[in-house]
């Protein structure tokens, strides 16, 4: 029996301490120290916009359910 058949999750586990150090070094080398804050700002804006859109959709669904309940009552 191969390793993939035994435990497929084992191949895709979270990185450990040394892997994180290598990832951070690779990011620093690729982007440089000046581009990282810009990248993080853009990432933060994207996450914020996603969360705003998610909350708007949730609010619209809840309002639609409330209107349906009022119409059927």
N, C-alpha and C positions, 0 to 999 in steps of 0.2 A: 504494500500500500504506500502511495507516495505522500509527501508532506501536504500537498494541496488537498488530497482527499481526507487526510486525518484532521486538519484544522485550517480551513481557508482564512480565518480571521488572523491567524498568527503571522501571515505574510504581510498584512496591512496594519500593523500596530502603530501606536504613536511613537514619534522619535524620542530617544532618550537624551541624556545630558550632552554627550559628545556630538550627537547628530545635530542638536540645536546650535551648538557652537559653530559647527561647519556651515549650517544654513545661514546663520547671521554673518559669518565671514564672507560667504559667497554673495549675499545681498549687498554688503558693504563694498565689495570689490566691483560688482556689476553696476550698482547705482551711484556709489560715492556718498560721502557724508552730506552733501548739499541737497541731493535729490530726495533723500529719504523723508524729510519733513513734508515736502510737497506731495510725495506719494501717500503719506499717512493722512494728510489733509483731504486729499481726493478720496481716499478710502473711507474716511469718516463721513464725508458728504454723501457718498454713495449709500452707506449703511443708514444714515439719517433719512435720506429720500426713500429708501426701501421700507423702513419702519413707518414713515408717514403714510406711504401708499397702503401698506398693510393695515394700519389702523383705520384709514378712510374706507377701505373695502369692508372691514369688520363692522364699522359703524353703519354703512349702508345696508348691509345684510340684516343687522339687528333692527334698523328702522323699518325695513321691509317686512320682517317677521312681526313687529309690533303693529304695523298697519293691517296686516292680514288678520291678526288676532282681533283687532278692533272692528274690522269689517264683518267677521263671522259672528261676533257677539251681539 
